[in-house]
């Protein structure tokens, strides 16, 4: 059983939504955020990435968080962000590029997180966790949503679709640079809100798809304020957008390595063939987000595609029976047999030779990064099934870093949850 709650969001009026909306704080570098802000002084990145406006200031300095609080107040004073008068929930729809995602924006309970009714599958890094904890506390708001999943056994998605169609015109619409359209509708009817609360109360658990650091930081703020005697009801909750498990997409995270650890390409290939069967791919659709297996069946074999010396190869090795789910992931096999076993990369979180390319990016981008000379080899991974992610989370497992890239990616600034 999970509890969801309506809340009076702070959000832009329809006219301002295209100006305010911004990419999530953690998908851009400081330099990229600064460039966006120079083009648009109303971008929500001024709130979510205040370090971009403070060159020369350490990114975790107290003045950075004070700037976020100041700009958030400025946006509200200018009418770029307005607070709803009554508690509501919010339907958030993302369409484009052949996709259609519909989720429910609401708040969820810190207690459910602590009691494992909201389940996770990734570790958090202390520095990133501490950064968002300080940001939430300073701004007094959750500026970006956690993307959550539920196992949809009773066509709850169909209920959300019917509700979307009944509500009429969107409260906000943003056409983004990547071809996606983001729309928000506000749910205020008491009957609708009660029905949604009842429906989700019958759902046993939620799963974090994207936003492990945002969720953990929200929990940290709640616990800190409780100790300090300044806990409000809203601080015991955090912002989420909830999607049916079978209505999202997962892409693989590609890996690139800058050198072959002193091996020649032929020596590396010879070592690789000690663990894998390696077959040249021939023509590859570089417009796709991953390469379809052509020689090995993924249900029987681990399948990894490799770009080396201008050629794509399909690498396969048999799946072993009885291996636990995490060890049986393709990314685990790549790390164990190749990145660690051959190239000596023992720290997948911190080794500077290893670079990750996430998600909805064409294979051509991966190929170009190797052809540029910046990397010696690239590995394109098959996507993990959402059912696998759920099974690992249910078992209390932790997936290797950069195992999944979920779609949709939601914009920040369209729905903000304040803690007062």
C-alpha positions in Angstrom: 0.0 0.0 0.0 1.3 3.4 -0.9 0.0 6.8 -0.1 -0.1 9.7 -2.6 -1.1 13.2 -1.8 -2.3 16.3 -3.7 -0.5 19.6 -3.1 -0.7 23.2 -4.3 2.1 23.3 -6.8 4.2 26.3 -7.7 4.2 26.4 -11.5 4.4 28.8 -14.4 1.3 30.2 -16.0 0.7 28.9 -19.5 2.3 31.9 -21.2 5.6 31.5 -19.2 5.9 27.7 -19.3 8.0 27.6 -22.4 10.4 30.1 -20.9 10.7 28.6 -17.5 10.9 24.9 -18.3 14.4 23.4 -18.3 16.2 20.1 -18.5 16.9 18.2 -15.3 19.8 19.7 -13.3 21.9 16.5 -13.6 22.0 16.1 -17.4 24.0 19.3 -18.2 27.4 20.4 -17.2 28.0 23.8 -15.5 29.2 25.2 -18.9 26.1 23.9 -20.7 23.8 25.3 -18.0 25.5 28.7 -18.2 25.0 28.8 -22.0 21.3 28.0 -21.6 21.0 30.8 -19.0 22.7 33.3 -21.2 20.2 32.7 -23.9 17.2 32.7 -21.5 17.3 34.5 -18.1 13.9 32.9 -17.2 15.2 29.4 -17.4 14.6 27.2 -14.3 18.2 26.2 -14.5 18.9 29.5 -12.6 17.1 27.8 -9.7 18.3 24.2 -10.2 21.9 24.9 -11.2 22.8 28.2 -9.5 26.5 27.3 -9.8 26.3 28.1 -13.5 25.9 31.8 -12.6 28.7 31.9 -10.1 32.0 31.2 -12.0 34.9 30.9 -9.6 32.7 30.0 -6.6 33.1 26.4 -5.4 30.0 24.5 -6.5 29.1 23.5 -3.0 29.7 26.9 -1.4 26.9 28.3 0.8 26.5 31.2 -1.6 25.4 28.8 -4.4 22.4 27.6 -2.4 21.6 31.1 -1.3 21.5 32.2 -4.9 19.1 29.3 -5.7 16.8 30.6 -2.9 17.1 34.2 -4.2 16.2 33.3 -7.8 13.3 31.1 -6.8 11.9 34.1 -4.9 12.6 36.4 -7.8 10.7 34.1 -10.2 7.7 34.0 -7.9 7.8 37.8 -7.5 7.9 38.3 -11.3 4.9 36.0 -11.9 7.0 33.4 -13.7 5.9 31.0 -11.0 2.6 31.1 -9.2 1.2 28.8 -6.5 -2.0 27.0 -6.9 -4.7 28.1 -4.5 -5.8 24.6 -3.5 -4.2 21.1 -3.4 -4.2 19.3 -6.7 -2.6 16.4 -8.6 -1.1 16.8 -12.1 -1.2 14.7 -15.2 2.1 15.1 -17.1 2.2 13.9 -20.7 5.3 13.6 -23.0 4.8 12.9 -26.7 7.0 12.9 -29.7 9.6 10.8 -31.5 7.0 8.0 -31.7 6.4 7.9 -28.0 3.5 8.8 -25.7 4.1 8.8 -21.9 1.5 9.7 -19.3 2.2 10.0 -15.6 0.6 11.3 -12.4 2.3 14.1 -10.5 1.7 14.1 -6.8 3.7 13.8 -3.6 4.6 10.5 -1.9 5.6 9.7 1.6 9.1 9.7 3.1 7.7 7.0 5.5 7.0 4.8 2.5 10.6 5.3 1.3 11.9 4.4 4.7 9.7 1.3 5.0 10.7 0.1 1.5 7.3 0.6 -0.1 9.2 2.9 -2.4 12.0 0.7 -3.7 15.3 1.6 -5.3 17.9 -0.2 -7.4 20.8 2.2 -7.4 23.3 3.5 -4.9 23.6 7.2 -4.3 26.9 9.2 -4.2 27.4 11.2 -1.1 28.5 14.4 -2.8 25.5 14.4 -5.1 23.2 13.5 -2.2 24.6 16.3 0.0 24.3 18.8 -2.8 20.6 18.2 -3.4 19.9 18.0 0.4 21.3 21.5 0.8 19.5 22.7 -2.3 16.1 21.5 -1.2 16.6 22.9 2.3 17.8 26.3 1.0 15.0 26.7 -1.6 12.4 25.1 0.6 11.2 23.1 -2.3 11.6 20.0 -4.4 12.5 21.6 -7.7 12.4 18.4 -9.8 10.3 15.2 -9.6 11.4 11.7 -8.9 10.2 9.4 -11.7 8.4 6.4 -10.1 6.9 3.2 -11.5 4.1 0.9 -10.4 3.1 -2.5 -11.6 -0.1 -1.9 -13.5 -2.3 -5.0 -12.9 -5.7 -3.2 -13.1 -5.3 -0.8 -16.0 -4.7 2.2 -13.8 -3.1 3.7 -16.9 -6.4 3.5 -18.7 -8.0 5.4 -15.8 -5.4 8.1 -16.2 -6.0 8.3 -20.0 -9.8 8.7 -19.4 -9.1 11.4 -16.9 -6.8 13.2 -19.3 -9.5 13.2 -22.0 -12.1 14.4 -19.6 -10.1 17.3 -18.2 -10.0 19.3 -21.4 -7.4 21.9 -22.3 -3.8 21.7 -21.0 -2.6 24.1 -18.2 0.9 24.2 -19.8 2.4 23.1 -23.0 6.1 23.1 -23.9 7.7 22.1 -27.2 11.2 21.0 -26.5 14.3 21.1 -28.7 14.5 17.3 -29.0 11.1 17.0 -30.7 9.1 16.2 -27.5 6.0 18.0 -26.3 5.4 18.3 -22.6 1.9 19.0 -21.4 0.4 19.4 -17.9 -3.2 19.2 -16.7 -4.3 20.1 -13.2 -6.7 17.8 -11.3 -8.6 19.6 -8.6 -12.0 17.8 -8.3 -12.4 16.2 -4.9 -13.9 13.1 -6.4 -11.1 12.6 -8.8 -8.5 13.2 -6.1 -10.2 10.8 -3.7 -10.4 8.1 -6.5 -6.7 8.4 -7.3 -5.7 8.2 -3.6 -7.9 5.0 -3.3 -6.5 3.4 -6.4 -2.9 3.9 -5.3 -3.6 2.7 -1.8 -4.3 -0.7 -3.3 -0.9 -0.7 -5.1 1.7 -2.4 -2.8 4.8 -0.5 -3.8 6.4 2.0 -6.1 9.9 1.8 -7.8 12.3 4.7 -8.4 13.1 4.8 -12.1 15.0 8.1 -12.2 15.9 10.4 -9.3 17.5 8.2 -6.6 19.5 11.3 -5.4 16.5 13.5 -5.3 14.5 11.0 -3.3 17.3 10.3 -0.8 17.9 14.0 -0.4 14.3 14.7 0.3 14.4 12.0 3.0 17.5 13.7 4.4 15.8 17.1 4.6 12.8 15.5 6.4 14.9 13.8 9.0 17.1 16.9 9.5 14.1 19.2 10.0 12.5 16.7 12.4 15.7 16.8 14.6 15.8 20.6 14.4 12.1 21.0 15.3 11.0 22.7 12.0 9.2 19.8 10.3 6.1 20.7 8.3 3.7 18.1 6.8 4.9 18.9 3.3 8.5 18.2 4.3 7.4 14.6 5.1 6.6 14.1 1.4 8.4 14.5 -1.9 7.5 15.2 -5.5 7.0 12.3 -7.9 5.5 11.6 -11.3 4.2 8.0 -11.4 4.1 5.9 -14.5 2.8 2.4 -15.3 5.7 0.0 -15.5 4.8 -1.1 -19.0 4.4 2.4 -20.3 8.1 3.6 -20.0 11.1 2.8 -22.0 14.6 1.7 -20.9 17.7 2.2 -23.0 21.1 0.8 -22.4 24.1 2.9 -21.2 27.0 2.6 -23.6 30.6 2.5 -22.4 33.6 4.1 -24.0 37.2 3.5 -23.0 40.0 5.9 -23.8 42.8 3.3 -24.2 43.4 -0.4 -24.3 45.7 -0.5 -21.3 48.9 -1.0 -23.3 47.4 -3.7 -25.5 47.4 -3.5 -29.3 44.0 -3.9 -30.9 44.9 -7.4 -32.0 46.1 -8.3 -28.5 42.9 -6.9 -27.0 40.8 -8.9 -29.5 42.7 -12.1 -28.7 42.1 -11.6 -25.0 38.4 -10.9 -25.7 38.0 -14.1 -27.6 39.0 -16.0 -24.5 35.5 -15.1 -23.0 33.3 -14.3 -26.1 32.6 -15.4 -29.6 33.3 -12.3 -31.7 31.7 -11.9 -35.1 31.8 -8.8 -37.4 28.4 -7.2 -37.7 28.5 -6.0 -41.3 26.0 -3.1 -41.9 24.7 -1.5 -38.7 21.8 0.9 -38.4 23.6 3.8 -36.8 20.3 5.8 -36.4 19.0 3.3 -33.8 19.6 3.6 -30.1 21.1 0.1 -29.9 22.1 -2.6 -32.3 19.7 -5.5 -32.8 21.4 -8.9 -32.2 22.0 -10.8 -35.4 24.1 -13.8 -34.4 23.2 -14.6 -30.7 19.8 -14.9 -29.0 19.7 -12.6 -25.9 17.6 -15.2 -24.0 20.5 -17.7 -24.3 23.5 -15.4 -24.5 25.0 -12.2 -23.2 25.1 -9.9 -26.2 27.4 -6.9 -26.4 28.3 -4.9 -29.5 31.8 -3.4 -29.8 33.2 -0.7 -32.0 37.0 -1.2 -32.5 39.3 0.0 -35.3 36.4 1.2 -37.4 34.4 -2.1 -37.3 31.3 -3.2 -35.3 31.4 -6.6 -33.7 28.8 -8.7 -32.0 30.2 -10.4 -28.9 28.3 -13.3 -27.3 28.8 -15.7 -24.5 26.4 -18.3 -23.0 24.3 -17.4 -20.0 25.1 -19.6 -17.0 22.2 -21.2 -15.1 21.9 -20.3 -11.5 23.7 -17.0 -11.7 22.1 -14.3 -9.6 20.2 -11.6 -11.4 22.8 -8.8 -10.9 25.8 -11.0 -11.9 23.8 -12.1 -14.9 23.3 -8.6 -16.3 25.1 -7.8 -19.5 26.7 -4.8 -17.9 28.0 -7.0 -15.1 29.5 -9.5 -17.5 31.2 -6.6 -19.5 32.6 -5.1 -16.3 33.8 -8.4 -14.9 35.2 -10.0 -18.1 36.4 -7.0 -20.1 36.6 -3.7 -18.3 38.2 -5.3 -15.2 39.5 -8.6 -16.5 41.3 -7.2 -19.6 41.5 -3.4 -19.3 42.1 -3.2 -15.5 39.2 -0.8 -14.8 38.3 -1.8 -11.2 36.3 1.3 -10.3 33.4 1.8 -12.7 32.3 4.9 -10.8 35.6 6.8 -10.8 38.1 5.5 -13.4 38.8 8.4 -15.7 39.4 6.1 -18.7 35.8 5.0 -18.6 33.0 7.2 -20.0 29.3 6.5 -20.2 26.9 7.6 -22.9 23.4 7.4 -21.8 20.2 6.6 -23.3 18.3 7.9 -26.3 21.3 8.6 -28.4 21.9 7.0 -31.8 24.7 4.5 -32.3 26.2 7.1 -34.7 27.1 9.3 -31.8 29.0 6.4 -30.1 30.8 5.6 -33.4 31.8 9.3 -33.9 33.3 9.5 -30.4 35.7 6.7 -31.2 36.5 7.9 -34.8 37.4 11.3 -33.3 40.3 9.6 -31.5 39.1 10.4 -28.0 38.4 6.7 -27.3 39.9 3.4 -28.3 36.8 1.2 -28.0 33.1 1.5 -27.4 30.5 -1.0 -26.2 26.8 -0.7 -27.0 24.5 -2.4 -24.5 21.1 -4.1 -25.0 18.4 -2.5 -22.8 17.4 -4.2 -19.6 13.7 -5.1 -19.2 11.7 -3.1 -16.7 10.6 -6.4 -15.1 14.3 -7.2 -14.4 14.7 -3.8 -12.6 11.6 -4.5 -10.5 12.7 -8.0 -9.6 16.1 -6.7 -8.5 14.5 -3.9 -6.5 12.1 -6.4 -4.8 15.1 -8.6 -3.9 16.9 -5.6 -2.3 19.6 -5.7 -5.0 21.7 -2.9 -6.3 22.4 -2.7 -10.0 25.8 -1.7 -11.3 26.2 2.1 -12.1 24.8 3.3 -15.3 22.7 0.2 -16.0 19.5 1.9 -17.2 18.4 5.1 -18.9 14.7 5.6 -18.5 12.3 7.5 -20.7 10.5 9.8 -20.4 12.9 12.5 -19.2 10.8 15.2 -17.5 11.4 18.9 -17.6 12.1 20.9 -14.4 10.1 23.9 -13.4 6.7 22.8 -14.7 5.6 21.5 -11.3 7.4 22.4 -8.1 6.6 21.2 -4.6 7.2 23.7 -1.7 7.8 22.4 1.9 5.7 25.1 3.7 
